[in-house]
């Protein structure tokens, strides 16, 4: 996966960091038996997905046309013949 730059974008990093913080907050409040804090943490977790999606829509994510999985087979054939 490292060769495909999968997840190496500002949108991915930001979304995952926010979701991770939300997960930690929800877990801590669950152990403390505080439902309001738990649901606040779950809200943060969902906010991470929303923020990541918005950032990707703003152009801070990986464009699909650069990833080899999303290219047509005909586009990849000359590269295979050269190697």
Rosetta blueprint (number, residue, H / E / L):
1 X L
2 X H
3 X H
4 X H
5 X L
6 X L
7 X L
8 X L
9 X L
10 X H
11 X H
12 X H
13 X H
14 X H
15 X H
16 X H
17 X H
18 X H
19 X H
20 X H
21 X H
22 X H
23 X H
24 X H
25 X H
26 X H
27 X H
28 X H
29 X H
30 X H
31 X H
32 X L
33 X L
34 X L
35 X H
36 X H
37 X H
38 X H
39 X H
40 X H
41 X H
42 X H
43 X H
44 X H
45 X H
46 X H
47 X H
48 X H
49 X H
50 X H
51 X H
52 X H
53 X H
54 X H
55 X H
56 X H
57 X H
58 X H
59 X H
60 X H
61 X L
62 X L
63 X L
64 X H
65 X H
66 X H
67 X L
68 X H
69 X H
70 X H
71 X L
72 X L
73 X H
74 X H
75 X H
76 X H
77 X H
78 X H
79 X H
80 X H
81 X H
82 X H
83 X L
